[in-house]
Amino acid sequence: MAVTRSRSVVLSDISYDGARIGGRDLPPAGDEMLMIVGSVDTMARVMWRHADQCGVRFDEPLCHARIAQMKQEADWASVTGWDR
């Protein structure tokens, strides 16, 4: 979610300090956003955007347990291989 809009996106990469997101009408670099995956939410800032992808940096780094929870709760876990 950004200040002006909410979008469903595909989270294609995640680390303790950021993520890569794919989707339509993504916010521009510099925008703040609230990223929600399952029951986990975190504030982030868009660092770059190119076409249908953007990279975000989390305001506070995520611990391993929160990343694992996001991966477990994501609907695409089996498709992405995160459930292995």
Backbone torsions as a table, in degrees:
resi	resn	phi	psi	omega
1	MET	NA	134.5	172.7
2	ALA	-111.0	174.1	-178.1
3	VAL	-59.2	-39.6	-174.0
4	THR	-99.6	-7.9	-176.7
5	ARG	-162.6	165.1	176.2
6	SER	-128.6	134.9	-177.9
7	ARG	-138.7	147.7	168.4
8	SER	-86.3	135.4	-176.8
9	VAL	-136.7	170.1	174.8
10	VAL	-107.5	123.7	177.4
11	LEU	-90.1	110.4	-172.9
12	SER	-102.5	-11.8	-179.4
13	ASP	-159.0	139.4	179.2
14	ILE	-145.8	142.2	174.7
15	SER	-137.4	-177.9	-178.0
16	TYR	-64.1	-25.3	-175.8
17	ASP	-114.5	-1.5	179.5
18	GLY	-176.2	-176.2	-177.7
19	ALA	-154.7	160.0	171.5
20	ARG	-107.8	134.7	-175.0
21	ILE	-125.5	141.0	175.3
22	GLY	-120.4	143.3	177.8
23	GLY	164.8	-178.1	179.8
24	ARG	-93.3	150.2	173.0
25	ASP	51.8	50.0	-179.9
26	LEU	-74.5	154.5	-180.0
27	PRO	-70.4	155.2	-179.8
28	PRO	-77.0	165.3	176.2
29	ALA	-56.3	138.4	180.0
30	GLY	99.6	-22.9	179.4
31	ASP	-69.8	144.5	172.2
32	GLU	-90.7	152.1	-179.7
33	MET	-150.6	159.6	172.1
34	LEU	-108.5	117.2	179.4
35	MET	-99.2	127.2	-179.7
36	ILE	-122.1	123.8	175.2
37	VAL	-129.8	112.3	-176.2
38	GLY	60.9	-126.4	-179.3
39	SER	-96.1	5.5	-178.3
40	VAL	-102.8	132.9	173.9
41	ASP	-132.0	151.4	179.6
42	THR	-155.2	147.2	176.4
43	MET	-82.7	145.8	-178.3
44	ALA	-149.8	165.0	175.1
45	ARG	-124.2	135.5	177.3
46	VAL	-72.2	122.7	-178.3
47	MET	-95.4	-33.6	178.3
48	TRP	-153.4	156.4	175.8
49	ARG	-145.3	134.4	175.6
50	HIS	-143.2	115.6	179.8
51	ALA	54.1	-114.3	-174.6
52	ASP	-103.6	24.7	177.1
53	GLN	-136.1	151.9	172.6
54	CYS	-148.5	158.8	176.5
55	GLY	-113.8	135.7	179.9
56	VAL	-121.7	149.2	174.6
57	ARG	-114.9	127.7	179.8
58	PHE	-71.0	144.5	177.6
59	ASP	-62.5	-37.1	176.1
60	GLU	-130.7	132.9	-179.2
61	PRO	-57.1	145.5	177.7
62	LEU	-89.0	141.3	175.3
63	CYS	-81.2	163.6	-178.7
64	HIS	-54.9	-39.9	-177.4
65	ALA	-63.9	-39.4	179.5
66	ARG	-70.3	-38.1	176.4
67	ILE	-64.1	-44.4	178.4
68	ALA	-60.7	-39.9	178.7
69	GLN	-64.8	-42.8	177.4
70	MET	-58.9	-47.2	-178.7
71	LYS	-63.4	-40.0	-179.6
72	GLN	-66.9	-38.7	-176.3
73	GLU	-84.9	-13.0	-179.3
74	ALA	-68.6	135.1	-180.0
75	ASP	-62.4	-26.7	-175.5
76	TRP	-93.3	13.7	-175.5
77	ALA	-54.4	-45.2	-176.9
78	SER	-72.6	-31.6	179.8
79	VAL	-71.2	-40.6	-176.8
80	THR	-81.0	-14.4	-178.3
81	GLY	88.7	5.7	-179.7
82	TRP	-68.0	-20.3	-176.2
83	ASP	-81.9	3.7	-178.7
84	ARG	-87.5	NA	NA
